[in-house]
Amino acid sequence: MPSSPTFPELAGKRAIVTGAATGIGLAIATALARQDVRVAICDINLKAAREASSGIAGSIAVETDVTRRDSVETAFAGVQAEFGGYDILIANAGVSTMQHAVDITDAEWDFNFAVNARGIFLANQIAARHFLASGAGVIVNTASLAGKVGAPLLAHYSASKFAVLGWTQGLARELAPRGIRVNAVCPGFVKTGMQSREIEWEATLRGITPEQVFNEYVAQTPLGRIETPEDVADVVVFLCSNSARFMTGQGVNVTGGVRMD
């Protein structure tokens, strides 16, 4: 893999990354740490967060349930006390389930929206209040390819990720006059534990093999391979940097060409 670019202006910054114990979140935390950013690894699974933190110098692990305001407030206040503040929020925590639209249960709908939409709202709002008080800050939300185009078997997940993009745009317009930027990334078919589960679910629901599902993902990707968490992480670091200083309210596709608008 090519080496990632360096953004010297990020050195010494402090970042909160939610859902950072594994997958895309861990890749983002690792990539930020390589820029000499001090990172708070926030995750509902404290044991996994501690394991992740043990491999990232200067990081801390913070138990955070993004669906609960009191948990997010406590976690972010703890980061502020430990780091003396924070400059970057990466609201990455997300979940998925897979089902035919006519069979989606209330519980599945609520679960996806509680984490993917409410979790973004709570983390963004609490961080935005801090950034308004401190006079600066950057927010990057993890949306999805499924937030740009409705995905079969993922209608409820798509709806929650469309919500992320709508929220990102609205918040970006409100905070822009204060110099606080808010963007989102829209990953495609990323090799994570979540994707592995989705491949199994999709294969079962469609009556095909997991290998066939995987091959379809690759075939839909013009760049011809499955995306890695690091592919997403490098774009997130760019959005945090001064090189993205005139970007706000964007839902940046990181899909290998699956989506081009």
ZADO-1210 file (C-alpha; in nm, 4 decimals, padded with zeros to 6 digits):
<atoms>
<atom x="00.0000" y="00.0000" z="00.0000" code="MET" pos="1"/>
<atom x="00.1351" y="00.3485" z="-00.0857" code="PRO" pos="2"/>
<atom x="00.2471" y="00.5601" z="00.2069" code="SER" pos="3"/>
<atom x="-00.0081" y="00.8076" z="00.3394" code="SER" pos="4"/>
<atom x="00.0505" y="01.1825" z="00.3019" code="PRO" pos="5"/>
<atom x="00.1701" y="01.3843" z="00.5977" code="THR" pos="6"/>
<atom x="-00.0159" y="01.6878" z="00.7311" code="PHE" pos="7"/>
<atom x="00.2169" y="01.8657" z="00.9766" code="PRO" pos="8"/>
<atom x="-00.0603" y="02.1001" z="01.0911" code="GLU" pos="9"/>
<atom x="-00.2378" y="01.8065" z="01.2550" code="LEU" pos="10"/>
<atom x="00.0504" y="01.7357" z="01.4946" code="ALA" pos="11"/>
<atom x="-00.0570" y="01.8040" z="01.8508" code="GLY" pos="12"/>
<atom x="-00.4285" y="01.7991" z="01.7732" code="LYS" pos="13"/>
<atom x="-00.6666" y="01.5913" z="01.9838" code="ARG" pos="14"/>
<atom x="-00.9346" y="01.3697" z="01.8311" code="ALA" pos="15"/>
<atom x="-01.2329" y="01.1670" z="01.9427" code="ILE" pos="16"/>
<atom x="-01.3179" y="00.8667" z="01.7240" code="VAL" pos="17"/>
<atom x="-01.6365" y="00.6748" z="01.8018" code="THR" pos="18"/>
<atom x="-01.6682" y="00.3086" z="01.7121" code="GLY" pos="19"/>
<atom x="-01.2902" y="00.3024" z="01.7078" code="ALA" pos="20"/>
<atom x="-01.2123" y="-00.0374" z="01.8572" code="ALA" pos="21"/>
<atom x="-01.2295" y="-00.2215" z="01.5248" code="THR" pos="22"/>
<atom x="-01.2741" y="-00.1823" z="01.1497" code="GLY" pos="23"/>
<atom x="-01.2889" y="00.1594" z="00.9873" code="ILE" pos="24"/>
<atom x="-01.2808" y="00.3383" z="01.3219" code="GLY" pos="25"/>
<atom x="-00.9598" y="00.1678" z="01.4282" code="LEU" pos="26"/>
<atom x="-00.8008" y="00.2467" z="01.0918" code="ALA" pos="27"/>
<atom x="-00.8989" y="00.6125" z="01.1330" code="ILE" pos="28"/>
<atom x="-00.7611" y="00.6280" z="01.4871" code="ALA" pos="29"/>
<atom x="-00.4364" y="00.4682" z="01.3703" code="THR" pos="30"/>
<atom x="-00.4040" y="00.7030" z="01.0720" code="ALA" pos="31"/>
<atom x="-00.4620" y="01.0098" z="01.2891" code="LEU" pos="32"/>
<atom x="-00.2068" y="00.8886" z="01.5421" code="ALA" pos="33"/>
<atom x="00.0489" y="00.8627" z="01.2613" code="ARG" pos="34"/>
<atom x="-00.0046" y="01.2369" z="01.2128" code="GLN" pos="35"/>
<atom x="00.0874" y="01.2870" z="01.5809" code="ASP" pos="36"/>
<atom x="-00.2756" y="01.3420" z="01.6763" code="VAL" pos="37"/>
<atom x="-00.3662" y="01.2248" z="02.0259" code="ARG" pos="38"/>
<atom x="-00.6674" y="00.9965" z="01.9921" code="VAL" pos="39"/>
<atom x="-00.9524" y="00.8936" z="02.2217" code="ALA" pos="40"/>
<atom x="-01.0776" y="00.5510" z="02.1147" code="ILE" pos="41"/>
<atom x="-01.4455" y="00.5588" z="02.2077" code="CYS" pos="42"/>
<atom x="-01.6443" y="00.2373" z="02.1817" code="ASP" pos="43"/>
<atom x="-01.9282" y="00.0577" z="02.3542" code="ILE" pos="44"/>
<atom x="-01.6919" y="-00.2385" z="02.3991" code="ASN" pos="45"/>
<atom x="-01.4404" y="-00.1061" z="02.6526" code="LEU" pos="46"/>
<atom x="-01.2296" y="-00.4236" z="02.6469" code="LYS" pos="47"/>
<atom x="-01.1856" y="-00.3983" z="02.2694" code="ALA" pos="48"/>
<atom x="-01.1184" y="-00.0248" z="02.2978" code="ALA" pos="49"/>
<atom x="-00.8431" y="-00.0909" z="02.5512" code="ARG" pos="50"/>
<atom x="-00.6895" y="-00.3544" z="02.3267" code="GLU" pos="51"/>
<atom x="-00.6933" y="-00.1106" z="02.0357" code="ALA" pos="52"/>
<atom x="-00.5493" y="00.1677" z="02.2507" code="SER" pos="53"/>
<atom x="-00.2618" y="-00.0539" z="02.3608" code="SER" pos="54"/>
<atom x="-00.1310" y="-00.0450" z="02.0038" code="GLY" pos="55"/>
<atom x="-00.1622" y="00.3318" z="01.9544" code="ILE" pos="56"/>
<atom x="00.0818" y="00.5475" z="02.1461" code="ALA" pos="57"/>
<atom x="-00.0712" y="00.8334" z="02.3415" code="GLY" pos="58"/>
<atom x="-00.4282" y="00.7136" z="02.2933" code="SER" pos="59"/>
<atom x="-00.6894" y="00.6489" z="02.5587" code="ILE" pos="60"/>
<atom x="-00.9854" y="00.4100" z="02.5641" code="ALA" pos="61"/>
<atom x="-01.3250" y="00.5466" z="02.6636" code="VAL" pos="62"/>
<atom x="-01.6450" y="00.3470" z="02.7032" code="GLU" pos="63"/>
<atom x="-01.9155" y="00.5212" z="02.4999" code="THR" pos="64"/>
<atom x="-02.2695" y="00.4219" z="02.4079" code="ASP" pos="65"/>
<atom x="-02.3499" y="00.6668" z="02.1278" code="VAL" pos="66"/>
<atom x="-02.7234" y="00.6016" z="02.1613" code="THR" pos="67"/>
<atom x="-02.7303" y="00.7561" z="02.5111" code="ARG" pos="68"/>
<atom x="-02.6798" y="01.1281" z="02.5668" code="ARG" pos="69"/>
<atom x="-02.5502" y="01.0809" z="02.9203" code="ASP" pos="70"/>
<atom x="-02.2892" y="00.8305" z="02.8015" code="SER" pos="71"/>
<atom x="-02.1647" y="01.0570" z="02.5215" code="VAL" pos="72"/>
<atom x="-02.1547" y="01.3614" z="02.7470" code="GLU" pos="73"/>
<atom x="-01.9622" y="01.1727" z="03.0134" code="THR" pos="74"/>
<atom x="-01.7203" y="01.0243" z="02.7617" code="ALA" pos="75"/>
<atom x="-01.6476" y="01.3540" z="02.5871" code="PHE" pos="76"/>
<atom x="-01.6091" y="01.5370" z="02.9168" code="ALA" pos="77"/>
<atom x="-01.3596" y="01.2715" z="03.0215" code="GLY" pos="78"/>
<atom x="-01.1623" y="01.3233" z="02.7013" code="VAL" pos="79"/>
<atom x="-01.1670" y="01.6980" z="02.7570" code="GLN" pos="80"/>
<atom x="-01.0340" y="01.6518" z="03.1095" code="ALA" pos="81"/>
<atom x="-00.7639" y="01.4053" z="02.9978" code="GLU" pos="82"/>
<atom x="-00.6490" y="01.5929" z="02.6866" code="PHE" pos="83"/>
<atom x="-00.7305" y="01.9493" z="02.7946" code="GLY" pos="84"/>
<atom x="-00.9865" y="01.9713" z="02.5136" code="GLY" pos="85"/>
<atom x="-01.0348" y="01.8217" z="02.1695" code="TYR" pos="86"/>
<atom x="-01.0169" y="01.9575" z="01.8158" code="ASP" pos="87"/>
<atom x="-01.1550" y="01.6795" z="01.5957" code="ILE" pos="88"/>
<atom x="-01.4591" y="01.4532" z="01.6123" code="LEU" pos="89"/>
<atom x="-01.4867" y="01.1466" z="01.3915" code="ILE" pos="90"/>
<atom x="-01.8399" y="01.0158" z="01.4448" code="ALA" pos="91"/>
<atom x="-01.7917" y="00.6689" z="01.3041" code="ASN" pos="92"/>
<atom x="-01.9903" y="00.4261" z="01.5210" code="ALA" pos="93"/>
<atom x="-02.2362" y="00.2320" z="01.3091" code="GLY" pos="94"/>
<atom x="-02.4307" y="-00.0931" z="01.2822" code="VAL" pos="95"/>
<atom x="-02.6241" y="-00.2862" z="01.0213" code="SER" pos="96"/>
<atom x="-02.8762" y="-00.5628" z="00.9896" code="THR" pos="97"/>
<atom x="-03.0047" y="-00.7103" z="00.6648" code="MET" pos="98"/>
<atom x="-03.3579" y="-00.8086" z="00.5708" code="GLN" pos="99"/>
<atom x="-03.6178" y="-00.7823" z="00.2943" code="HIS" pos="100"/>
<atom x="-03.7919" y="-00.4470" z="00.3354" code="ALA" pos="101"/>
<atom x="-04.1317" y="-00.6061" z="00.3922" code="VAL" pos="102"/>
<atom x="-03.9867" y="-00.8185" z="00.6737" code="ASP" pos="103"/>
<atom x="-03.7900" y="-00.5518" z="00.8643" code="ILE" pos="104"/>
<atom x="-03.8988" y="-00.5493" z="01.2274" code="THR" pos="105"/>
<atom x="-03.9513" y="-00.2423" z="01.4419" code="ASP" pos="106"/>
<atom x="-03.6532" y="-00.3547" z="01.6489" code="ALA" pos="107"/>
<atom x="-03.4249" y="-00.3705" z="01.3443" code="GLU" pos="108"/>
<atom x="-03.5387" y="-00.0263" z="01.2264" code="TRP" pos="109"/>
<atom x="-03.4916" y="00.1263" z="01.5712" code="ASP" pos="110"/>
<atom x="-03.1501" y="-00.0364" z="01.6209" code="PHE" pos="111"/>
<atom x="-03.0121" y="00.1028" z="01.2942" code="ASN" pos="112"/>
<atom x="-03.1477" y="00.4518" z="01.3574" code="PHE" pos="113"/>
<atom x="-03.0427" y="00.4555" z="01.7236" code="ALA" pos="114"/>
<atom x="-02.6760" y="00.4002" z="01.6397" code="VAL" pos="115"/>
<atom x="-02.6387" y="00.5332" z="01.2849" code="ASN" pos="116"/>
<atom x="-02.8555" y="00.8454" z="01.3049" code="ALA" pos="117"/>
<atom x="-02.9133" y="00.9300" z="01.6720" code="ARG" pos="118"/>
<atom x="-02.5529" y="00.8375" z="01.7528" code="GLY" pos="119"/>
<atom x="-02.4239" y="01.0844" z="01.4922" code="ILE" pos="120"/>
<atom x="-02.6658" y="01.3521" z="01.6155" code="PHE" pos="121"/>
<atom x="-02.5621" y="01.3188" z="01.9790" code="LEU" pos="122"/>
<atom x="-02.1876" y="01.3047" z="01.9147" code="ALA" pos="123"/>
<atom x="-02.2023" y="01.5958" z="01.6691" code="ASN" pos="124"/>
<atom x="-02.4193" y="01.8155" z="01.8880" code="GLN" pos="125"/>
<atom x="-02.2106" y="01.7658" z="02.2005" code="ILE" pos="126"/>
<atom x="-01.8840" y="01.8206" z="02.0119" code="ALA" pos="127"/>
<atom x="-02.0264" y="02.1216" z="01.8248" code="ALA" pos="128"/>
<atom x="-02.1086" y="02.2926" z="02.1527" code="ARG" pos="129"/>
<atom x="-01.7492" y="02.2396" z="02.2626" code="HIS" pos="130"/>
<atom x="-01.6130" y="02.3672" z="01.9302" code="PHE" pos="131"/>
<atom x="-01.8327" y="02.6774" z="01.9411" code="LEU" pos="132"/>
<atom x="-01.7006" y="02.7523" z="02.2882" code="ALA" pos="133"/>
<atom x="-01.3373" y="02.6912" z="02.1903" code="SER" pos="134"/>
<atom x="-01.3669" y="02.8703" z="01.8561" code="GLY" pos="135"/>
<atom x="-01.2498" y="02.5900" z="01.6260" code="ALA" pos="136"/>
<atom x="-01.3099" y="02.2284" z="01.5343" code="GLY" pos="137"/>
<atom x="-01.3604" y="01.9719" z="01.2606" code="VAL" pos="138"/>
<atom x="-01.6270" y="01.7021" z="01.2361" code="ILE" pos="139"/>
<atom x="-01.6218" y="01.4048" z="01.0001" code="VAL" pos="140"/>
<atom x="-01.9152" y="01.1623" z="00.9994" code="ASN" pos="141"/>
<atom x="-01.9133" y="00.8116" z="00.8569" code="THR" pos="142"/>
<atom x="-02.2070" y="00.7730" z="00.6195" code="ALA" pos="143"/>
<atom x="-02.2107" y="00.5104" z="00.3429" code="SER" pos="144"/>
<atom x="-02.2514" y="00.4326" z="-00.0241" code="LEU" pos="145"/>
<atom x="-02.5951" y="00.3212" z="00.0978" code="ALA" pos="146"/>
<atom x="-02.6556" y="00.6830" z="00.2019" code="GLY" pos="147"/>
<atom x="-02.6267" y="00.7881" z="-00.1631" code="LYS" pos="148"/>
<atom x="-02.8361" y="00.5130" z="-00.3234" code="VAL" pos="149"/>
<atom x="-03.0912" y="00.2856" z="-00.1610" code="GLY" pos="150"/>
<atom x="-02.9563" y="-00.0654" z="-00.1171" code="ALA" pos="151"/>
<atom x="-03.1686" y="-00.3796" z="-00.1497" code="PRO" pos="152"/>
<atom x="-03.1940" y="-00.5747" z="00.1774" code="LEU" pos="153"/>
<atom x="-03.0578" y="-00.2659" z="00.3535" code="LEU" pos="154"/>
<atom x="-03.3489" y="-00.0242" z="00.3142" code="ALA" pos="155"/>
<atom x="-03.3523" y="00.0603" z="00.6862" code="HIS" pos="156"/>
<atom x="-02.9737" y="00.0975" z="00.6965" code="TYR" pos="157"/>
<atom x="-02.9838" y="00.3153" z="00.3836" code="SER" pos="158"/>
<atom x="-03.2502" y="00.5350" z="00.5392" code="ALA" pos="159"/>
<atom x="-03.0346" y="00.5864" z="00.8490" code="SER" pos="160"/>
<atom x="-02.7317" y="00.6782" z="00.6383" code="LYS" pos="161"/>
<atom x="-02.9340" y="00.9174" z="00.4190" code="PHE" pos="162"/>
<atom x="-03.0237" y="01.0827" z="00.7508" code="ALA" pos="163"/>
<atom x="-02.6533" y="01.1197" z="00.8312" code="VAL" pos="164"/>
<atom x="-02.5931" y="01.3099" z="00.5077" code="LEU" pos="165"/>
<atom x="-02.8929" y="01.5387" z="00.5606" code="GLY" pos="166"/>
<atom x="-02.7791" y="01.6154" z="00.9138" code="TRP" pos="167"/>
<atom x="-02.4212" y="01.6739" z="00.7956" code="THR" pos="168"/>
<atom x="-02.5334" y="01.9309" z="00.5398" code="GLN" pos="169"/>
<atom x="-02.7635" y="02.1151" z="00.7797" code="GLY" pos="170"/>
<atom x="-02.5063" y="02.1285" z="01.0582" code="LEU" pos="171"/>
<atom x="-02.2345" y="02.2358" z="00.8148" code="ALA" pos="172"/>
<atom x="-02.4404" y="02.5358" z="00.7035" code="ARG" pos="173"/>
<atom x="-02.5051" y="02.6410" z="01.0623" code="GLU" pos="174"/>
<atom x="-02.1443" y="02.6102" z="01.1781" code="LEU" pos="175"/>
<atom x="-01.9688" y="02.7444" z="00.8667" code="ALA" pos="176"/>
<atom x="-01.9901" y="03.1104" z="00.9757" code="PRO" pos="177"/>
<atom x="-01.7904" y="03.0129" z="01.2845" code="ARG" pos="178"/>
<atom x="-01.5233" y="02.8356" z="01.0795" code="GLY" pos="179"/>
<atom x="-01.6197" y="02.4865" z="01.1965" code="ILE" pos="180"/>
<atom x="-01.6265" y="02.2349" z="00.9117" code="ARG" pos="181"/>
<atom x="-01.8552" y="01.9303" z="00.8956" code="VAL" pos="182"/>
<atom x="-01.8144" y="01.6619" z="00.6308" code="ASN" pos="183"/>
<atom x="-01.8945" y="01.2951" z="00.5817" code="ALA" pos="184"/>
<atom x="-01.7311" y="01.0018" z="00.4077" code="VAL" pos="185"/>
<atom x="-01.9309" y="00.7429" z="00.2152" code="CYS" pos="186"/>
<atom x="-01.7424" y="00.4111" z="00.2056" code="PRO" pos="187"/>
<atom x="-01.8366" y="00.1340" z="-00.0357" code="GLY" pos="188"/>
<atom x="-01.7689" y="-00.2369" z="00.0063" code="PHE" pos="189"/>
<atom x="-01.5161" y="-00.2311" z="00.2902" code="VAL" pos="190"/>
<atom x="-01.3445" y="-00.5419" z="00.4251" code="LYS" pos="191"/>
<atom x="-01.4505" y="-00.5404" z="00.7905" code="THR" pos="192"/>
<atom x="-01.6208" y="-00.7689" z="01.0357" code="GLY" pos="193"/>
<atom x="-01.9472" y="-00.5935" z="00.9502" code="MET" pos="194"/>
<atom x="-01.9017" y="-00.6757" z="00.5821" code="GLN" pos="195"/>
<atom x="-01.8285" y="-01.0404" z="00.6621" code="SER" pos="196"/>
<atom x="-02.1595" y="-01.0648" z="00.8470" code="ARG" pos="197"/>
<atom x="-02.3438" y="-00.8877" z="00.5661" code="GLU" pos="198"/>
<atom x="-02.2030" y="-01.1248" z="00.3048" code="ILE" pos="199"/>
<atom x="-02.3352" y="-01.4212" z="00.5015" code="GLU" pos="200"/>
<atom x="-02.6742" y="-01.2563" z="00.5541" code="TRP" pos="201"/>
<atom x="-02.7073" y="-01.1565" z="00.1888" code="GLU" pos="202"/>
<atom x="-02.6102" y="-01.5015" z="00.0678" code="ALA" pos="203"/>
<atom x="-02.8783" y="-01.6579" z="00.2861" code="THR" pos="204"/>
<atom x="-03.1470" y="-01.4080" z="00.1871" code="LEU" pos="205"/>
<atom x="-03.0718" y="-01.4426" z="-00.1846" code="ARG" pos="206"/>
<atom x="-03.0072" y="-01.8160" z="-00.1865" code="GLY" pos="207"/>
<atom x="-02.6555" y="-01.7893" z="-00.3277" code="ILE" pos="208"/>
<atom x="-02.3085" y="-01.8524" z="-00.1856" code="THR" pos="209"/>
<atom x="-02.1015" y="-01.6006" z="00.0133" code="PRO" pos="210"/>
<atom x="-01.8358" y="-01.6295" z="-00.2579" code="GLU" pos="211"/>
<atom x="-02.0870" y="-01.5172" z="-00.5187" code="GLN" pos="212"/>
<atom x="-02.1846" y="-01.2166" z="-00.3066" code="VAL" pos="213"/>
<atom x="-01.8201" y="-01.1198" z="-00.2567" code="PHE" pos="214"/>
<atom x="-01.7467" y="-01.1521" z="-00.6277" code="ASN" pos="215"/>
<atom x="-02.0450" y="-00.9306" z="-00.7079" code="GLU" pos="216"/>
<atom x="-01.9062" y="-00.6614" z="-00.4764" code="TYR" pos="217"/>
<atom x="-01.5750" y="-00.6715" z="-00.6607" code="VAL" pos="218"/>
<atom x="-01.7479" y="-00.6716" z="-01.0013" code="ALA" pos="219"/>
<atom x="-01.9425" y="-00.3565" z="-00.9052" code="GLN" pos="220"/>
<atom x="-01.6204" y="-00.1753" z="-00.8114" code="THR" pos="221"/>
<atom x="-01.4461" y="-00.0179" z="-01.1128" code="PRO" pos="222"/>
<atom x="-01.1084" y="-00.0158" z="-00.9354" code="LEU" pos="223"/>
<atom x="-01.1419" y="-00.3918" z="-00.9165" code="GLY" pos="224"/>
<atom x="-01.0918" y="-00.4802" z="-00.5516" code="ARG" pos="225"/>
<atom x="-01.2591" y="-00.4724" z="-00.2137" code="ILE" pos="226"/>
<atom x="-01.1991" y="-00.1535" z="-00.0206" code="GLU" pos="227"/>
<atom x="-00.9827" y="-00.1531" z="00.2920" code="THR" pos="228"/>
<atom x="-01.0459" y="00.0470" z="00.6105" code="PRO" pos="229"/>
<atom x="-00.7219" y="00.2319" z="00.5363" code="GLU" pos="230"/>
<atom x="-00.8688" y="00.3580" z="00.2075" code="ASP" pos="231"/>
<atom x="-01.1349" y="00.5353" z="00.4120" code="VAL" pos="232"/>
<atom x="-00.9002" y="00.6468" z="00.6884" code="ALA" pos="233"/>
<atom x="-00.6686" y="00.8369" z="00.4549" code="ASP" pos="234"/>
<atom x="-00.9611" y="01.0400" z="00.3198" code="VAL" pos="235"/>
<atom x="-01.0799" y="01.1159" z="00.6724" code="VAL" pos="236"/>
<atom x="-00.7331" y="01.2445" z="00.7675" code="VAL" pos="237"/>
<atom x="-00.7368" y="01.4662" z="00.4572" code="PHE" pos="238"/>
<atom x="-01.0767" y="01.6082" z="00.5583" code="LEU" pos="239"/>
<atom x="-00.9336" y="01.6932" z="00.9003" code="CYS" pos="240"/>
<atom x="-00.6378" y="01.8747" z="00.7467" code="SER" pos="241"/>
<atom x="-00.5926" y="02.2279" z="00.6147" code="ASN" pos="242"/>
<atom x="-00.5835" y="02.0813" z="00.2643" code="SER" pos="243"/>
<atom x="-00.9632" y="02.0435" z="00.2990" code="ALA" pos="244"/>
<atom x="-01.0037" y="02.3925" z="00.4453" code="ARG" pos="245"/>
<atom x="-01.2665" y="02.4964" z="00.1846" code="PHE" pos="246"/>
<atom x="-01.4727" y="02.1782" z="00.2079" code="MET" pos="247"/>
<atom x="-01.7814" y="02.1548" z="00.4258" code="THR" pos="248"/>
<atom x="-02.1164" y="01.9803" z="00.3992" code="GLY" pos="249"/>
<atom x="-01.9769" y="01.7169" z="00.1668" code="GLN" pos="250"/>
<atom x="-02.0543" y="01.3457" z="00.1477" code="GLY" pos="251"/>
<atom x="-01.7270" y="01.2271" z="-00.0048" code="VAL" pos="252"/>
<atom x="-01.7505" y="00.9005" z="-00.1954" code="ASN" pos="253"/>
<atom x="-01.4732" y="00.6540" z="-00.1116" code="VAL" pos="254"/>
<atom x="-01.6089" y="00.3631" z="-00.3133" code="THR" pos="255"/>
<atom x="-01.3543" y="00.2708" z="-00.5780" code="GLY" pos="256"/>
<atom x="-01.5912" y="00.4147" z="-00.8379" code="GLY" pos="257"/>
<atom x="-01.9092" y="00.2330" z="-00.7391" code="VAL" pos="258"/>
<atom x="-02.0681" y="00.5736" z="-00.6946" code="ARG" pos="259"/>
<atom x="-01.9392" y="00.8707" z="-00.8930" code="MET" pos="260"/>
<atom x="-02.1760" y="01.1550" z="-00.7997" code="ASP" pos="261"/>
</atoms>
